Each structure stands twice: as C-alpha cells, then as structure tokens.
C-alpha cells in the first residue's frame, strides 16, 4: 500500500472514497462545509438528523452525494468540538483504517488532518495517520500458505492520499516516513506473536534476527546453551531445560551512523511457548501461551523500525528465547539455581519463569555500559488485573527515565502507567534457603515481579514494561497487537533527535512511501 501526502481541496478530487471529519452538535467546517455547499445543504441535513453517531470514531457512508466528484464519502465523527483531543483524532483514524480494510476500495483520499488537534503538531497528526492507516492493512499469513487461505477479506487498497493543510515540508515528509516505519515494526511484532509455537521456536526468533541483520547490516550474535553455561546463566538455562528446543540468547547491535554514544539496551522476554515445566501451567486458553514471546517480538519490531529510519543512535536488542515445557529434566518447585550475578534463587513456581530468563540477561546487559536498559515482558496476570488492556505497567529505578517513557506513551498513544517498586515490597520475595525466591505471593504480584528484576538491574538506569495485558487480545478475535512498539519507537526517535544536530533529526524525505502488507 502506498501512502501519498498531498495538498489540495478534498471536494475537488475524484476518488473512490473520500473521508472527511464532522463534529457532532456543531456547524460543518473545512472539507465537510465545502461539500455541503456543493450539495445544496444535503450533507448538513443528513448530519442534523443524527444519522452520524456523536461518539468520536462513528462512521456513515454516503453514495453519490449531489455535487461531489467522489464516488463515496465516509463521514467520520470527531466528537463534540469542545471535547476534540488527540484521543478523538486517533479514534477517528482507527475507524477509518478499519473501514478501508474491510471495504472493496482501490484508492482513497483522507482529509482528517485538516482539523487541528489541541496541543499536537501537524507533524504528529501526519505520523499518527501514516502509522494507523498502514497498520490497518495488516494481514497475518502463515508461512508457506496463500493469504486467501488465512483470512477472507476484500482486495487491499492500493493507495491512500493523505491531505495536509499546508505546504509539504521535509519535516512533514519525515513524519510520514516515521509513521510507516513504526507500522512496519508493529507488523513484524504481530507476525511473530501470531505464529504458533511449533513454528516460532527460539531458533525461529534467532533466524529472524539474523535475516534482519543481513538486510540492514547490523551485527547479530546467537549464544547457544553451552555459551550460556560458560557465562553462568543458571536462571536462564533452568527455564528451557525440559524442552527439545534449546534456549538461545540473541544479541543484536545497531550502531546508527557510527554513533559513539552509550547504547540503549532493549531486553525482550521470548518464552515461545509456556506450558509450565513441573507442574503444568493452569488456564482456560492454553493456546494463548504462544503470546509469551511478545516482549521478544516487540524488540525485534523496534529494531526493524530503528534500522529502517537509520536512527543515529546505538541500540542493542537482547532476545531471551526459551520454551518452558515439562520433561524429565525440567526443574521442580523448591529447586535452587545460581544466577549469572551470583545470587541464588529458590524456584517456588514455574508460572514465574519469565523473570528467571530476564534476570540473567539484565546482568549480561552490564557489559555494554548502557545509557539505560528497558525490558519488555508479558510478565504477570496481576498487571492485567490492575490495568486491563489499556496501559502497560511501568516500573523504573530512575525517575527521569520513567517520566520520559510516560511522556512517550502519551505522544504515541501507546500508554503506560507507573507503579511503585518500594523497598517495602522486597520482603515478599524472601527465602529461607536462597538469596531470593521468584515469587512474592498473591498480593501486589506485578510489583513484586518488578522488584525481583530490580535486584539484577542496579548498575544502570532501568525500566520494566509489563505488557501482559496489552501485547495481545483474547476471545474470538485473539491476536497480537504489536504493542509496545509505538511507545519504544517514540522513545528512540526522541533520543535520536537529541543525539543529532541542534536542528533536530535529519531523515530522508521521499514524496511517497510504501508499506507492503
């Protein structure tokens, strides 16, 4: 799909589908007003009768509106004008993307960016529009099969013209490029999350990283079981001990434009399937255990975005990949292992296996002398209970880093909410037989999990993102969401802008970009 930025009057463009925004309870403005003038007031009459819902994101399709040269017009509600905000704009874009994905339309013109969003720049509007519209064309295809056998949908849209209300500048074109690159990273994260566990194994994650390294020219190293043993990663190794698929630590290094800055390290939990070791993990939807590698998928997706944009920063991606399965060599409750840091851990439950992987990788991250480390993991059901699917849990040992991530969540729309890791909670992780246990009990489960990780992340500024509630959706439409790729992409783009010249980040600015879905 091609997304083309353009300047022009929407009502004069011949197109299969024209998308315009309409405020509820107010006068028509912009393209909608000019269309109404051409239609001798018929558009305002339709809106006045209440045929378009008032909530932001409601839609109404019109065929052959008098005076219009567009075949069809999609009205999208922007909500009440006094309540118009970035959230309303994003809902309108999401509704547009959904409509286009489900329609038989080859090309469309979208005029939503003509409405100024309070406290947001036009660059932000263009970036979000490009990202959401490109993501709307996503289709999961099982490797080795034909797309039509996977999902029944109309022919995909070939091109979208995104109208902007001012001259196309290099900054606007760069924003468009960023939005499409973020959508590309989200698509990769979705693909990996949606794959079944018999395909997306630790080896598959490693091969995906290697292919990306060859494509974009950054270094990829895969540490095998014997390498992890030599490093003393006893906590990491115990997780995959019962599986026939050996665990792997994948190290990706993107040295953007030979930057000399200290790297930002991203750590992704990659439990490619989790049935629980000994005893088996309970649950009503065990097939969803394949989503336990979503942290790793997110890191791979973000690395793709970083490479596509050629961001001038050093980023290291660490993928902790293992399969947690039962077997004669699987560990038992009560076993004690020694981590790479030398701390001993009593394994009270195999439902807390992800933190065992991550703790050794957080120790391994010290060798890069990082500017900061951010780990991403589907870690606890307790975080789902606390925050649902709307926000990822944020924990940090550095207030400035936490504030930066909170801001990036607000800008990207991929929101997080900070929870504490006070000293009071560490006592719940006590053990009579080891330095710590891997379980803090039923109370404050997301917090004690983060406290466990904090014990291994004292050498640098660190943040932990618990994405158990945001990385996937359940039910009949269960699927990976690709979150929090947009959050981390916004964070890295911001860091790159700081590292670049005083005039800001300089990115190539083609007149049109393509995303192949």
Phi, psi and omega in degrees: 000137180255129176250119188244119174281145182203160174244132180174176179264117187303321186291347181262358186266128175279122183203159177292326184215125175247128181250123179230150180265144181225130175276141179276142177071015181221176180287150176292142180227163174061225183298324180296320179295317181291325174296321180295322178297318179293330184266012178056040174086001182294326180292315180295328178294318178297313181293321180297330178284355179081020181289336175262126180301153183280332184292140178302130181102350175293146184230155175213124181263129178245137178253131172051056175296131181305135178085351182266140176268354176277140180298315179224151178235128176256114173274132179238125180289136175257008183079192179287140185299325181287344180253007182297131185212180177298324180295320178295319179298317180294322178295321178295319178296317181297320178295321178296313180299319180295317180298314182296320181296330184262003185252159173269089182216132182272328180210155184212156174241130184239125185244027182288332184288355178287345181266117183292128179267124180306134175067014177232145180276164175296326176303316179298316181300318181291317180299314180295320179297314180298316182296311185290319180292320178293319179294331179297339179271006183293135174224129176277129179235120177295129182307136178086005179236168180273140181306323184292340178277349183265320186205134179272118179206160180295170176300140185288150177295138182273321183210148175232127174264121181258109182279137176236151187272018179208175180301141179290117178256167177298328179293318179295318179293324175295321177297320176300315181297320179297316180300318180291322179293322176296317178299325178294320176294320177298318180299319178295315178299319178296314180304311182295319180292326183280342180294145177288160184295337179284347175257310183275079178264174173306322178294324179294318177298319179295318180292326176298316178297319180296318179299319180293322177299319178293322182293319187251356174078032173246162188283137176227127177235137179245117178269124182269180185304317181293328177293320180292325176296317180296329178280349181079029181276067183293326179290316178300310188294328185294334184293316185265013188293332182271000185259149174283345178265110185296146178286157182215147170248116182259129182243114179247134180230117177252106180266085187298116177050037177059037179296144179260007182288155175296142188284154166265126183254126176251129182244125182244128175286124184236059173281101189289337166202144186228099175252358161112002180065235178227115003275177181291147177289127177283170177149150182277341181231071184297338178297335181285355176295345176295337180284358181290355175261015185296330176298317177294317178300322178297314181297318177297319178297317179295320178298326177293318178297316179302315181291319181298323181272353182052048182296135185278055177220159175271125177231131175247127176252125179245118181253113177267101189248127178202160175243124183265100187231157174284163179165169182297335181259003179293151180285167183243155171301134183099347177296153178238131179236158178252125181280171178299330180285350184095349178285138178268146186229126173272124181272101180273336180206147175272358173282355177243048184278330184299322181292335176291319174299309190293325185298321179289325180288328175295325175291318179300327183297339182300330184294345180268001184045059191288150169292325174194163178231133177234120175258148185232123187205141166280082195265316189219141170293335179299327178290327176295317179298319184287316191240352183065214183257008187272327183220145172278149177283136180241129175228144183203152174260008183222117185296322182293319178295317179299316180297321179295318180291322176299317179296316180296326176296320178293320181291316185279342187082357179260081197278154175231163177222130185276135174242158186279157168231059181291155179304330182305328185279339185298331181297336179291346182264011183296154179219142177280348190237348183217176179295327180203163170250168181263013181220133181256010180091178186288338184275136175053048187298320179293324182289315181292330174296317178294323178297321176301312180295324182300333178298337185251007185232038184272353187269000186198164171297131189220144173225147179237129178250114176268109187252023183301328182267347188246345187284339182207164175242148182258184177090199184296333181254030183307135183189162173285145178262343184080001177281149005257049176303314180300320178299308184290328176296317177299319179299314183287324176297320177296316178296323178295321178297322177294324183281343183276195183294163178303337180279358178102179184289129179258116180236148175303145186230077177291157181286340177208146180237154180240143172232123181266116183263000000 
